[in-house]
């Protein structure tokens, strides 16, 4: 199946020329690129989260396939779902699913289920794609939506992904799509987000789960972040770096109820 865009014209321009021009303003072609295992990138409207997404995606050396894990905002479909065939369309063209790698992950996983319904109207993966296409038009993806489950399951999914990546011999980047605190005053959001970001930088998925629960951090993609950290450690990660953090208030000037955005690379 071809998965059509659902937030083109809302979260980002529906015109390919306008979209490319906007991304051109958000990325840095001159910054030094690094070989990364994975990254955390936000998924809001480009006017708000685009500067952070652009900054973090500019820092990485591109590989053939991106495994993109996003949260579910719709609640539709299977709670832990993967698409292993088809294409995803954006105004910049179609992105092919890496069917071989996707099917290997599905076969290895005791948790993920094949399901396109969870992905059909979910924006958290779609919003990442134009940035990938901008730098690598022939990029392939494996889209995974992680909805409600347990921290232990998220960690196991990460380990399953890591085993497949190791065995495949493919050049892969793992991406967790997540915004941070939602609709709290700037000072509160920054304080909470600092706690979550520190846990990610320490590559400590248990601490991230603990802080999200205890501090009531409304980080929508904490599950993808947990799976990413778990996978990255299995793949030999030694450190992480916060590339950029800002809030919607830094764009709108309204600091009374902001959404936080963090761009993090894991090496």
C-alpha positions in Angstrom: 0.0 0.0 0.0 1.0 3.6 -0.4 0.5 5.6 2.8 -0.6 9.1 1.8 0.4 12.2 3.8 -2.1 13.3 6.4 -0.5 16.5 7.8 0.9 18.1 4.6 -0.5 21.6 4.5 -0.8 21.6 8.3 2.4 20.6 9.9 4.5 21.5 6.9 3.9 22.9 3.3 1.9 20.8 0.9 3.9 22.2 -2.1 7.2 20.4 -2.8 9.0 23.7 -3.7 7.7 25.5 -0.5 8.6 22.4 1.6 12.1 22.2 0.2 12.6 25.9 0.7 11.5 25.7 4.3 13.7 22.7 5.1 16.6 24.6 3.4 16.2 27.3 6.1 16.0 24.8 9.0 19.1 22.6 8.2 22.8 23.4 8.3 24.7 22.0 5.3 28.0 23.1 6.7 28.0 21.5 10.1 30.3 18.5 10.7 28.4 15.2 10.4 28.9 12.2 12.7 28.4 8.5 12.5 25.5 7.9 14.9 23.6 4.8 16.1 20.4 6.8 16.6 18.7 10.1 17.4 15.7 11.7 19.0 13.9 14.2 16.9 10.6 16.2 17.4 7.5 15.9 15.2 5.4 19.1 15.7 4.6 21.7 13.0 7.8 22.7 11.4 7.4 26.4 12.4 7.7 25.2 16.0 9.9 22.1 16.1 11.6 22.4 12.7 14.6 24.3 14.0 15.4 21.4 16.4 14.6 18.7 13.9 16.7 20.5 11.3 19.7 20.9 13.7 19.8 17.3 14.8 19.3 15.8 11.3 22.1 18.0 10.0 24.5 16.4 12.4 24.3 12.8 11.2 25.9 10.9 8.5 23.1 9.3 6.5 22.7 5.6 6.1 20.6 3.5 3.7 17.7 2.8 6.1 16.1 4.6 9.0 14.1 2.6 11.6 11.6 5.2 12.8 9.7 4.6 16.0 6.9 7.0 16.8 4.2 7.1 19.5 0.5 6.8 18.7 -1.6 10.0 18.9 -4.7 8.3 17.4 -5.0 5.1 19.4 -5.9 3.3 16.2 -4.7 -0.2 15.2 -2.4 -2.6 17.0 -0.6 -1.1 20.0 2.9 -2.2 18.9 2.8 -2.2 15.1 5.2 -2.3 12.2 4.7 -1.9 8.5 7.0 -4.2 6.4 5.9 -3.3 2.9 4.7 -0.4 0.8 5.6 3.2 0.4 5.0 6.5 2.3 4.3 9.6 0.3 5.2 13.2 1.1 5.2 16.3 -1.2 8.9 15.4 -1.9 7.9 12.0 -3.4 7.6 8.4 -2.1 9.7 6.7 0.5 10.0 2.9 0.2 9.8 0.7 3.2 12.9 -1.5 3.6 10.8 -4.7 3.4 13.6 -7.1 4.0 14.7 -5.4 7.2 11.1 -4.9 8.3 10.2 -8.5 7.9 13.4 -9.6 9.7 12.4 -7.4 12.7 8.8 -8.7 12.6 10.1 -12.3 12.6 12.5 -11.6 15.5 10.0 -9.7 17.6 7.7 -11.3 20.2 5.8 -8.0 20.5 5.4 -6.2 17.2 2.6 -7.0 14.9 2.1 -6.2 11.2 -0.5 -3.4 11.0 -1.0 -0.4 8.7 -4.0 1.0 10.5 -2.0 2.3 13.4 0.1 4.2 10.9 -2.6 5.6 8.6 -3.3 8.8 10.4 -0.4 9.0 12.7 1.8 12.1 12.1 4.9 11.3 14.3 6.7 9.3 11.6 5.4 11.2 8.6 6.8 14.5 9.9 10.3 13.1 9.9 10.3 12.0 6.3 10.8 15.3 4.3 13.9 16.0 6.3 15.3 12.5 5.4 14.3 13.0 1.7 15.9 16.4 1.6 19.3 14.8 2.3 18.8 11.4 0.8 16.0 11.1 -1.8 16.4 7.3 -2.0 16.3 6.7 1.8 14.3 3.7 3.0 12.4 3.4 6.2 11.0 0.8 8.7 8.0 2.5 10.4 7.1 1.3 13.9 4.4 2.8 16.2 4.7 2.1 19.9 1.5 2.7 21.9 0.6 1.5 25.4 2.7 -1.4 26.8 5.2 -1.8 29.6 8.7 -0.4 30.0 10.1 -4.0 30.0 8.4 -4.6 26.6 9.8 -1.4 25.1 13.3 -2.4 26.2 12.9 -5.9 24.7 11.7 -4.4 21.4 14.9 -2.3 21.4 17.0 -5.4 21.9 15.2 -7.3 19.1 15.8 -4.4 16.7 19.5 -4.3 17.7 19.9 -8.1 17.0 18.4 -7.8 13.6 20.5 -4.7 12.7 23.6 -6.6 13.8 22.7 -9.7 11.8 21.6 -7.8 8.7 24.9 -6.1 8.1 23.0 -3.1 6.8 23.8 0.5 7.5 20.9 1.7 9.7 20.0 4.7 11.8 17.4 4.3 14.6 15.2 7.3 15.2 12.8 8.0 18.1 10.2 10.5 17.2 9.1 12.5 20.3 8.1 15.9 21.6 8.8 16.7 25.2 6.5 18.3 27.8 3.2 19.5 26.5 1.3 22.7 27.4 2.9 23.7 30.7 4.5 27.0 31.6 8.0 27.5 30.1 9.9 27.2 33.5 8.0 24.0 34.4 8.5 22.5 30.9 12.2 23.2 30.9 12.6 21.8 34.4 10.8 18.5 33.5 12.5 18.2 30.1 15.9 18.6 31.7 15.2 15.6 33.8 14.1 13.5 30.9 17.0 14.7 28.6 19.6 13.9 31.3 18.3 10.3 31.6 18.5 9.9 27.8 22.1 11.4 27.7 23.0 8.9 30.4 21.6 6.1 28.2 19.5 5.1 31.2 16.1 3.9 30.0 15.0 2.8 33.4 15.7 6.3 34.8 13.8 7.8 31.9 10.7 5.6 32.6 11.0 6.4 36.4 11.2 10.2 35.8 8.4 10.3 33.2 6.2 8.5 35.8 7.2 10.3 39.0 7.4 13.8 37.5 4.4 13.4 35.3 6.4 14.3 32.2 4.0 14.5 29.2 6.7 13.3 26.7 4.6 11.6 24.0 7.5 9.5 22.6 9.0 8.2 25.8 8.4 4.6 24.6 10.3 5.1 21.3 13.1 6.7 23.3 13.3 3.8 25.7 13.5 1.3 22.8 16.1 3.5 21.1 18.3 3.6 24.2 17.9 -0.2 24.7 18.8 -0.8 21.0 21.7 1.6 21.0 23.4 0.1 24.0 23.1 -3.4 22.4 24.8 -1.8 19.3 27.7 -0.4 21.4 26.6 3.1 22.2 29.0 5.0 24.4 27.5 8.4 24.7 24.8 10.9 23.7 24.7 14.6 23.0 21.9 17.2 23.2 22.2 19.1 19.9 19.4 21.6 20.5 16.5 22.2 22.8 13.8 24.9 22.6 10.1 25.3 23.2 7.1 26.5 21.2 7.3 29.6 23.3 10.7 30.5 21.8 8.9 30.8 18.5 5.4 32.2 19.5 6.5 34.4 22.4 3.8 32.8 24.5 5.5 31.1 27.4 2.3 30.4 29.4 1.7 26.9 27.9 4.6 25.5 25.8 5.6 22.3 24.1 9.3 21.3 24.4 11.5 19.9 21.6 14.8 18.1 22.0 17.2 16.9 19.3 19.6 14.3 20.6 22.2 12.0 18.9 23.4 8.7 20.3 26.9 7.6 19.2 
